[in-house]
Amino acid sequence: MIQIHDRVLTFETPDDRIFSLAHPSIGNGPFHIRLAVPFRRGQVKRESICHWSQGRLRIGSLEVRLAGCDVWNPSPTWGDIELSTSLLHALDAIFQEMDSNNLDPIDRDLFEAVGGEATRQGDGDALDALREGLQHADPGRLGDAGEWLLGRGGGLTPAGDDLLLGAEVALWLQCPQTAQSLCSALIAGADHRTTTLSCAFLKSAAQGELREAWHILLEEKSHSLPILHQHLKRIISYGATSGQFALIGFRLALEALGGFASR
């Protein structure tokens, strides 16, 4: 088992795949199994062994019946989604609310580098490489950015990874025909540079597969700023800072890809 959380249990299979058992209140995700009934604290322990048999998954005293479950598609309909000026305005507004007061020193350095106030040269260089790689669809420069940012920061999904994931979302939104190859270049070193869980999220995003909160945001049709702001806040709520850095990467990449040019 990789992680025990109050609302999510995450496991790694013998063939290096990831899946999570999620509390009913958790949205769908690329490798989530959403439970109909919440698991109880202590029902599954870190040393618990998984058994799969006849459509049932047993972990400790928890049993999950998978037969007949609804299947959710983690890939939005890329190519049919358009970037709206309303979303750009909502992104600007949410960025006014962000600050670095709750960040540890490494993450704070990265946050400040995005605003052009790098305290460590490596962060600024990596972000320059990311912008240039996106602007010119240059796999080499994207690889340079990933080499520095992958695994940068603490936690199960480091801030550098979260920023890269946001950039992957922007690539799929703006360049769906070439997104997969460019995302693959961006996260080429993920297997060796970051955590197993973060690597799984990055690889899913490289295939165009995202958490449900991103689907809701990107597919919002109302163009209502309050509604878009609410969707953005939902993404920010992921982890201590994971959602925040994902939105930072998303906005940075949209800017590099010309998304703000016509506003």
Residue pairs with C-beta under 8 A, 6 or more apart in sequence:
1 9
1 10
1 11
1 12
1 44
1 46
1 47
1 48
2 10
2 11
2 12
2 18
2 156
2 196
2 197
3 9
3 10
3 156
3 197
4 44
4 45
4 46
6 23
6 41
7 22
7 23
7 25
7 26
7 38
8 20
8 21
8 22
8 23
8 26
9 20
9 21
9 39
9 44
9 59
10 18
10 19
10 20
10 197
11 18
11 19
11 20
11 21
11 50
11 59
12 18
12 196
13 19
16 196
17 31
17 200
18 31
18 196
18 197
18 200
19 31
19 32
19 33
20 29
20 31
20 32
20 33
21 32
21 33
21 35
21 39
21 59
21 62
21 64
22 29
22 32
22 33
22 34
22 35
23 34
23 35
23 38
23 39
24 34
24 35
24 36
24 37
24 38
26 32
26 34
27 211
27 212
27 213
28 34
28 72
28 74
28 211
28 212
29 74
29 211
29 212
30 74
30 200
30 201
30 204
30 209
30 210
30 211
31 200
31 204
33 57
33 64
33 66
33 69
35 64
39 62
43 60
43 61
43 62
44 59
44 60
44 61
44 62
45 60
48 59
48 60
49 59
50 57
50 58
50 59
51 57
51 58
51 59
52 58
55 65
55 66
55 67
56 63
56 64
56 65
56 66
56 67
57 63
57 64
57 66
58 64
72 212
74 204
74 209
74 210
74 211
75 207
75 208
75 209
75 210
76 172
76 208
76 210
76 214
76 215
76 218
76 219
78 172
78 173
78 176
78 179
78 208
79 176
81 173
81 218
81 219
83 173
83 174
83 254
83 259
84 223
85 262
85 263
86 223
86 224
86 225
86 228
87 217
87 220
87 228
88 254
88 259
88 260
88 263
89 225
89 263
90 225
90 228
90 229
90 232
91 232
91 247
91 250
91 251
91 254
93 225
93 229
94 229
94 232
94 233
94 236
94 247
95 247
95 251
98 111
98 244
98 248
100 107
100 108
100 111
100 112
102 240
102 241
103 111
103 159
103 241
104 153
104 154
106 152
106 153
106 154
106 159
107 153
107 154
107 159
107 241
107 245
109 118
109 119
109 120
109 123
110 123
110 149
110 152
110 153
110 159
110 160
110 163
110 245
111 159
111 245
111 248
112 118
112 119
113 119
113 120
113 123
113 124
113 127
114 127
114 163
114 248
114 252
116 124
118 124
118 127
122 148
123 148
125 148
126 144
126 145
126 147
126 148
126 149
127 145
127 252
129 141
129 142
129 144
129 145
129 148
130 141
130 142
130 145
130 149
130 167
130 186
130 252
130 253
130 256
131 252
131 255
131 256
132 138
132 141
133 139
133 140
133 141
133 142
133 143
133 144
133 145
133 182
133 185
133 186
134 142
134 167
134 170
134 171
134 182
134 253
134 256
134 257
135 256
135 257
137 175
137 178
137 182
139 181
139 182
139 185
140 185
142 182
142 185
142 186
143 185
143 186
143 188
143 189
145 164
145 186
146 164
146 185
146 186
146 187
146 188
146 189
146 190
147 189
147 193
148 160
149 160
149 161
149 163
149 164
150 158
150 160
150 161
150 164
150 187
150 189
150 190
150 193
150 194
151 158
151 160
151 161
151 193
151 194
151 195
151 198
152 158
152 159
152 160
152 161
153 159
153 160
153 161
155 239
155 240
155 241
155 242
156 195
156 197
156 198
156 239
157 195
157 197
157 198
157 201
157 239
157 242
158 194
158 195
158 198
159 241
159 242
159 245
160 245
161 190
161 194
161 195
161 198
161 201
161 202
162 198
162 239
162 241
162 242
162 243
162 244
162 245
162 246
162 248
162 249
163 245
163 246
163 248
163 249
163 252
164 186
164 187
164 202
164 249
165 201
165 202
165 205
165 246
165 249
166 245
166 246
166 247
166 248
166 249
166 250
166 251
166 252
166 253
167 186
167 249
167 250
167 252
167 253
168 179
168 183
168 186
168 187
168 202
168 205
168 206
169 205
169 210
169 214
169 218
169 246
169 249
169 250
169 253
170 249
170 250
170 253
170 254
170 257
170 259
171 178
171 179
171 182
171 183
171 186
171 253
171 257
172 179
172 183
172 205
172 208
173 218
173 254
174 254
174 257
174 258
174 259
175 182
175 257
176 208
179 208
180 206
180 207
180 208
183 205
183 206
184 206
186 206
187 199
187 202
187 203
187 206
190 198
190 199
190 202
190 203
191 199
194 202
204 210
211 238
213 231
213 234
213 235
213 238
214 235
216 231
216 234
217 228
217 231
217 232
217 234
217 235
220 227
220 228
220 231
232 247
235 243
235 246
235 247
236 243
236 244
236 247
237 243
238 246
254 260
